[in-house]
Amino acid sequence: MWLMTKHGFYSIVERRHGEFHVRSRERRDIENLVERVPLPDAKIFDTPEADYAVRLVVDRDTVRKIMVLLAETIDYSNFKGQIARTPDQRHKPYPAIHDLLVEILGGYGRKPFRRNTAN
């Protein structure tokens, strides 16, 4: 699962039964979760050789706590505007992702881009 939030960008996967990796490309994003959930016993793993260079290894209950924090801290009516006002998230590629989604899926009265699937 990918999550784009005002706290950071995350990928959450279950690597083994009951073992979840909350991953990010940037350390500050993971630190935001550790500080804000809070997760005082969390160990942050640096995995520079991996696609996501930083991660937490947690159980399902901790994933629930993270998801509750993310839900409870939605306090904005426009995500792009919130990101623009969040100092440690301004550099994120969210505007480019937004534009790509509009191009592919449609929006602002534009029809979705349809690829020619005929061979």
Secondary structure, 3 states (H helix, E strand, C coil): CEEEECCEEEEEEEEECCEEEEEECCHHHHHHHHHHCCCCCCCEEECCCCCCCEEEEECHHHHHHHHHHHHHCCCCCCHHHHHHHCHHHCCCCHHHHHHHHHHHHCECCECCCCCCCCC
